[in-house]
Amino acid sequence: MLGRINHIALAVPNLDVAVARYRDSLGAKVSEPQALPEHGVTVVFVTFENSKVELLEPLGEASPIAAFLTKNPDGGMHHICYEVRDIKAARDHLMAAGARVLGGGEPKIGAHGNPVLFLHPKDFFGTLIELEEVRAYT
């Protein structure tokens, strides 16, 4: 069911500082910021040959990233994203196996323009998992 790791997401308290650190200190290729109001975040992708790191900054006080940063003020790993070919089939399989899908179980459009879902971290050893539908694995 799972394809490759699409990205690992890091919550950061200041996106500008994080971008500068990755770009200037590590020489990484960094995308332009993208606001995603439906998800309550502003994101930037750091691109590598084999995957990406997503830097997340809260977009508004109601952002789930704001709550995460309250508990982890320096930031930290927020979630890992796996690619799937059919997100609804993956959702149905996981729910039948007892996994909890967050947000009512209906996919939302993510930063790459593809449907995404999140799985409850308590069902996956304390790790929030994002599934992203990618028809042709990259």
KAFEN-V644038 format. One record per pair of residues at least 12 apart in sequence whose C-alpha atoms are under 8 Angstrom apart, sorted by the first residue. I is the first residue (numbers start at 1). J is the second residue. D is the distance in whole Angstrom. If there is no record, write none. Layout:
BEGIN
i = {I/I}
j = {J/J}
d = {D/D}
END
This chain:
BEGIN
i = {1/1/1/2/2/2/2/3/3/3/3/3/4/4/4/5/5/5/5/5/6/6/6/6/6/6/6/7/7/7/7/7/7/7/8/8/8/8/8/8/8/8/9/9/9/9/9/9/9/9/9/10/10/10/10/10/10/10/10/10/11/11/11/11/11/11/11/11/11/11/12/12/12/12/12/12/12/13/13/13/13/13/13/14/15/15/15/15/18/19/22/28/28/28/29/29/29/30/30/30/30/31/31/31/31/32/32/34/35/36/36/36/37/39/40/40/40/40/40/40/40/41/41/41/41/41/41/41/42/42/42/42/43/43/43/43/44/78/78/79/79/79/79/80/80/80/80/81/81/81/81/82/82/82/82/83/83/83/83/83/84/84/84/84/84/85/85/85/85/85/86/86/86/87/87/87/87/87/87/87/88/91/99/99/99/100/100/100/101/101/101/101/102/102/102/102/103/103/105/110/114/114/114/115/115/116/116/116/116/117/117/117/118/118/119}
j = {84/85/90/82/83/84/85/82/83/84/85/137/82/83/137/51/80/81/82/83/51/52/80/81/82/83/132/51/52/53/54/80/81/82/52/53/54/77/78/79/80/81/53/54/55/56/77/78/79/80/81/53/54/55/56/75/76/77/78/79/55/56/57/65/68/69/75/76/77/78/55/56/57/69/74/75/76/57/58/69/73/74/75/57/44/55/56/57/55/44/46/46/47/48/46/47/48/44/45/46/47/44/45/46/47/44/45/111/59/59/110/111/59/63/58/59/60/62/63/64/65/56/57/58/59/60/63/65/56/57/58/59/55/56/57/111/56/127/128/127/128/129/130/127/128/129/130/129/130/131/132/129/130/131/132/131/132/133/134/137/131/132/133/134/135/133/134/135/136/137/133/134/135/107/115/116/117/131/132/133/107/105/119/120/123/119/120/123/117/118/119/120/117/118/119/120/117/118/117/132/132/133/134/132/133/130/131/132/133/130/131/132/130/131/131}
d = {6/8/7/6/6/5/8/6/5/5/8/7/6/6/7/7/7/6/5/6/6/7/8/5/5/6/8/6/5/5/6/6/5/7/7/5/6/7/8/6/5/6/6/4/6/7/6/5/5/6/8/7/6/5/6/7/5/4/5/7/6/5/6/7/8/7/5/5/6/6/6/6/6/8/7/5/7/6/8/7/7/7/6/7/8/7/7/6/8/8/8/7/7/8/6/6/8/7/6/5/6/6/5/6/8/6/8/8/7/8/8/7/7/7/6/5/7/7/5/7/8/6/6/5/4/8/7/7/6/5/6/6/6/5/7/8/7/8/7/6/5/6/7/8/7/5/6/6/4/6/7/8/6/5/6/6/5/6/6/7/6/6/5/6/8/5/5/5/7/8/6/8/7/8/7/7/8/7/7/5/8/7/7/7/6/6/5/7/7/6/5/6/7/6/6/6/8/8/7/8/7/6/7/6/6/7/5/4/6/6/5/7/4/6/8}
END
